[in-house]
Amino acid sequence: MSDLQTLSHPSPSVLRHVVDVHCHPTDSQISQSAMDELPIAICAMATRQADQNLVRSLATAYPDKVIPCFGYHPWFSHYISLASVSSKRKHYEEIFPNWEEHTDAFERLLAYLPYPISIEDIIVELRQNLLAFPEAMLGEVGLDRSFRVPFDYFSSPRELSPFAVPIQHQLTVLEAQIDLAIELERNISMHSVKAQKATVDLFERIHKKYAMSWRRISLDLHSCGLSPQSWLDIERKHPNVFLSLSTTINGRSEAHKALIAACSSQRILVESDINQVNQCTERTWRMLLTVAEVKGWRVEIEWSDCVEDEWGAVRHLAHNWEVFKHGHHAGPQNPKK
């Protein structure tokens, strides 16, 4: 373990400049003491209908610590209908076209699934929540080709069904949400798993559709698992796309260090991607230390350590967050020599 990885937490004066750009605190019980003691800012993600109001309530109670993020995750996109629904069964038969090959599994799964909600209702709700919080982001939204629908999402361990949500359905749900984000000029936290080509094609399509409006917002590929070369292609073409990394997901493999090394120092962020708020600081800090180690940045222990001509990792990442928040990005830069 490197010297950087053994550093203890810095002073509160430093931690108040740290932002966990992606976490899920409303997925577990949140104690008031944990929120009162939280020394960093967090971007709290919503993923499904049940937790939009939970994120809203948390941000209302802790406006100085919580940036609310409202959106529908691809793992719950099958709950969303794209047209009028004649029956719950008919909707899910259309979502899972292979249902006749697995009739017993389909009947079992159907008992757990909610009545679908229309995409129009989703967008109305998202609009209301985003407008209620001027700093709110769209998130967590995205694409996932590896996900299979569990019979009971809330059971532990989860037993997976043989069904997956078609990527075209995921894309339609995602693009409707992105359309709203661009209209309202709100930044986005995006999930992309085993969907590299679909993600790249999506960015090209959105850029072509919206031109300059696309660059007015920022988009973060959270817990980014792309190859360094794939990321560099996106970084070159889309100056509004950032990446963030977590120990929860990326820390499982040493490959994420090559991605950190490849990524521009101006386009990287850090996150916890955890659902226990009392772990957000520790996990975000650990990823910050990894970024510092790979980039060769020193780490501030006191904020007074920061000097204008010698930024440490905290100041680098705090600056990146401010650029991300502000949006309104210039056109693509020429690749570095």
Number of C-alpha atoms within 10 A of each C-alpha: 5 9 8 16 15 10 13 11 14 14 13 14 14 21 21 16 17 26 27 27 24 31 26 23 25 21 18 11 10 15 11 10 9 13 18 10 9 18 20 21 21 27 26 31 32 28 23 20 18 9 18 21 14 18 26 22 14 19 21 14 13 13 14 11 20 23 26 28 32 30 30 26 24 27 21 16 26 25 22 25 23 15 11 11 14 8 10 15 17 10 20 22 14 12 20 16 13 14 17 11 10 12 11 11 16 21 12 13 19 16 11 12 16 11 16 19 18 15 20 14 12 19 17 11 15 21 18 10 22 22 12 11 16 12 15 22 27 27 28 24 30 28 27 24 17 11 15 15 18 19 21 17 15 8 9 7 9 12 13 16 16 17 20 20 24 15 15 11 17 22 19 14 25 21 16 14 25 24 16 17 22 20 14 15 19 24 26 28 25 24 21 21 16 14 17 18 10 17 21 14 12 15 17 15 13 16 16 11 12 14 12 14 15 25 22 18 23 26 25 23 22 28 26 21 23 19 14 17 13 14 21 17 12 17 20 17 17 22 19 25 24 25 25 24 30 29 22 15 16 19 16 10 10 9 14 24 19 13 24 23 15 16 19 16 15 14 22 22 32 29 29 32 27 22 19 18 23 17 16 25 21 14 20 29 27 23 23 25 24 25 23 21 20 14 17 12 18 15 21 20 19 13 18 9 13 17 10 8 6 12 17 20 24 26 20 18 24 17 17 18 22 10 16 24 16 14 20 18 19 12 13 13 11 8 10 6 3
